[in-house]
Amino acid sequence: MNRTVVLITGCSSGIGLNLAVRLASDPSGSFKVYATLRDLKAQGPLWEAARARGCPPDSLETLQLDVRDSESVAAARARVREGRVDVLVCNAARGLLGPLEAHSEDAMMSVLDVNVAGTVRTLQAFLPDMKRRRSGRVLVTGSLGGLMGMPFNDVYCATKFALEGLFESLAVMLPPFGIHVSLIECGPVHTAFQEKLEGGLGGALDRADVQTRCLFSRYLVHWENIFREEAQDPEEVTEVFLTALRAPQPALRYFSTNRFLPLMRLRLDDPSGCSFVATMHRTVFPDEPAGAEAGAGGPEAPESSTPPAAPQ
Ligand SMILES: NC(=O)c1ccc[n+]([C@@H]2O[C@H](COP(=O)([O-])OP(=O)(O)OC[C@H]3O[C@@H](n4cnc5c(N)ncnc54)[C@H](OP(=O)(O)O)[C@@H]3O)[C@@H](O)[C@H]2O)c1
């Protein structure tokens, strides 16, 4: 049987790990998965999960791939035995959380490099061959942070918004090549993402003024609540990848949860942004006055019972 060759970035933990093992252990036996990791020393949990799920031999291989390094990406591509990748999953990313002024230049550049430039490097390595073969799927771990702004996630959201633009643009151009792009838009998911935040939680908080630090503390309470109440397991998200993968004509966007769609609609329904900003502010900082800008001039923000998404 000619198996579907899948290559996934960022498989040391979380969504990438789960997706790799899910596909490699699929009862159809129809996937050959290349699970790639920035650092192969971190592959223990992946193999443990593969054993637990009973992945057949030869359904799963690991490769070193650091999206910051185009030579590493090219080397990984060269090691794919089948000489082709049918499904590319752009999953690797890093988070950055805290007041803007608390981020070091290195942390900011690192997150831009991994999340945006790293994704472009990966595409540049794998898309040309898909185009030559006139066939392929690109799946992307998207985020509600790419569809709406979230306080204290400014740079992270900037990177995820960038990916929306990148993939939406490609999706328009690629159909004549038989290539489909799908973003799997995730709300909060229980993974190691928060433990691996670039620069740690909050960054250099002493660089921020007292009021900003106070707002950040309140945001963290909100964030913890949202994660406790709304976060999904990676297994749930993985099934959404499978839905996209099985679709004969895949959509550009799939949502792992409908919970946050009202906020997205609010953004679209009032293009001025006033309604969204006021609603998001009121929900994250319920006792805080929104200030003159949010209150004056713009359309009245509807009451929303929907809390904003957690930040990934
Ligand atoms: N968790 C959430 O709430 C959530 C919500 C929406 C979207 N997402 C998205 O889901 C995706 C996966 O994140 P996750 O939640 O599963 O968190 P995770 O467990 O931290 O996974 C992130 C993966 O990216 C890898 N990575 C980081 N830098 C890399 C690099 N330079 N080259 C290659 N791989 C690199 C990490 O590897 P190392 O271990 O080596 O650093 C890790 O394997 C990300 O795109 C994230 O933005 C997550």
The ligand as a Gaussian input file, in Angstrom:
#p B3LYP/6-31G(d) Opt

LIG

0 1
 N       -1.440000      24.902000      24.037000
 C       -2.353000      25.794000      23.631000
 O       -3.192000      26.290000      24.420000
 C       -2.401000      26.185000      22.186000
 C       -3.531000      26.875000      21.740000
 C       -3.590000      27.278000      20.397000
 C       -2.543000      26.974000      19.538000
 N       -1.453000      26.318000      20.016000
 C       -0.385000      26.029000      19.065000
 O       -0.138000      24.641000      19.082000
 C        1.171000      24.403000      18.554000
 C        1.848000      23.361000      19.398000
 O        1.969000      23.837000      20.717000
 P        1.624000      22.950000      21.973000
 O        0.511000      23.585000      22.676000
 O        1.556000      21.525000      21.605000
 O        2.899000      23.252000      22.899000
 P        4.284000      22.493000      23.084000
 O        4.040000      21.201000      23.742000
 O        5.195000      23.477000      23.727000
 O        4.774000      22.210000      21.585000
 C        5.499000      23.158000      20.848000
 C        6.492000      22.393000      20.028000
 O        7.210000      23.312000      19.189000
 C        8.565000      22.948000      19.278000
 N        9.502000      23.981000      18.903000
 C        9.797000      25.125000      19.556000
 N       10.801000      25.764000      18.917000
 C       11.119000      25.003000      17.842000
 C       12.072000      25.120000      16.810000
 N       12.916000      26.142000      16.759000
 N       12.118000      24.157000      15.850000
 C       11.272000      23.101000      15.905000
 N       10.380000      22.909000      16.880000
 C       10.302000      23.859000      17.830000
 C        8.757000      22.543000      20.715000
 O        9.971000      21.836000      20.852000
 P       10.933000      21.971000      22.144000
 O       10.327000      21.102000      23.189000
 O       12.225000      21.470000      21.654000
 O       10.969000      23.408000      22.514000
 C        7.520000      21.685000      20.905000
 O        7.736000      20.392000      20.407000
 C        1.849000      25.764000      18.515000
 O        1.821000      26.225000      17.185000
 C        0.947000      26.649000      19.370000
 O        1.025000      27.993000      18.966000
 C       -1.355000      25.910000      21.309000

